[in-house]
Amino acid sequence: MQCLYERVVDYEFSESGVHPLHLNELLEGDDEIKELLESPLGYPHADGTPLLRERIAATYKNAETENVFVTNGSSEANFIAAWRLFDKGDEAVIMVPNYMQTWGLARTWDVKIKELRLRNDLGWQFDPEDLKSLVTSKTKAIQVCNPNNPTGAIMADEQRKAVIDAAKDSGAWLLSDEVYLGAEREAPRTESLWGYHDKTLITNGLSKAYGLPGLRTGWLIGSREALEGVKFHHDYLTLTPAMLSDRLARLALEPKRREKILNRTRSILQSNYPIIKDWLDRHGTMFEHVPPAAGAIIYIRYNLKINSTALAERLRKEKSVLVIPGDHFGTDGYLRIGTGPPKDYLLGGLDRIDELLREIEAEGSS
Ligand SMILES: Cc1ncc(COP(=O)(O)O)c(C=O)c1O
């Protein structure tokens, strides 16, 4: 949906991050502009410059520069982690709903997927008993997305412990996509799953919590041995990150600037959530949602007799609004709406959704 439609609709609500920072908001002062203009446009270090890796490592407890491998977006980090780990016939336990990239890759590579279902009735947590019943000695990897896309839920302590214990007990890899870490709306900063189990690969990047998707900067955190393995895969894919992105990412992750950027994200989330909540409340029993703890997304259950893909298609074709249907996350009956745009844009798009809802109701009563 992203590649097909995001640039052709009036209201693009398929984006799950806050509206992006501008380059002139990131750069501070003439010296930085000068340095940027003087950058040689050669290949940067294949795994990211040492300073960038050092700054990324500093955002984790117990990570060193050697534990960081810089990629082009967290999507590339997810891709090479899955590429490195999955062989035909493997079994993987994958959280659902989820950013369905690892799920899709596993399916493509004939990996047997066992879905670990997040439950609406548990505030979008999973039942630890379900995890126990899914993980066996055959499990190659357990993949989670925390904070979660599309629900915005942050894994509770009991679930965190259950995931770590299950990976340790079974000897499976733990793959944790943490691209929304730092994009908490009210909750304290999410704790990474890094540092609890040797066979762990964390993926993350600057696209969501930092509002810098255009840099295409992502990373993997893993043991030195685990990263040795992924390096070769990276050589067959994109070789290196982009030089200018590496430079700008270093600035974004400078400790003070990082906090400023994360505060900007939090304040956008805090001011936009009440707007969409008011809108949902005005619709009474039409919508239900669990307030998202993180991310510029809200996962809404609707009480209409229409399939989610059909509803999203009508919104796109008839109202030029792009939202993601629950079908794409393996849960029909829901829509994921991006809540990160500027206020007027958000309100304009919600009005268009209202127009269609009125039309659907009128169709139903005629
Ligand atoms: C959970 C999750 N992981 C990874 C990505 C990919 O992000 P990027 O490649 O821009 O870092 C996304 C994008 O929406 C996402 O939601």
The ligand as a Gaussian input file, in Angstrom:
#p B3LYP/6-31G(d) Opt

LIG

0 1
 C        7.935000      -2.059000      13.404000
 C        8.625000      -1.534000      12.194000
 N        9.847000      -1.981000      11.891000
 C       10.519000      -1.529000      10.836000
 C        9.976000      -0.578000       9.995000
 C       10.771000      -0.089000       8.829000
 O       11.291000       1.158000       9.132000
 P       12.539000       1.828000       8.430000
 O       13.081000       0.908000       7.420000
 O       12.034000       3.102000       7.875000
 O       13.510000       2.066000       9.560000
 C        8.696000      -0.078000      10.256000
 C        8.066000       0.909000       9.355000
 O        6.916000       1.272000       9.478000
 C        8.013000      -0.567000      11.389000
 O        6.788000      -0.124000      11.690000

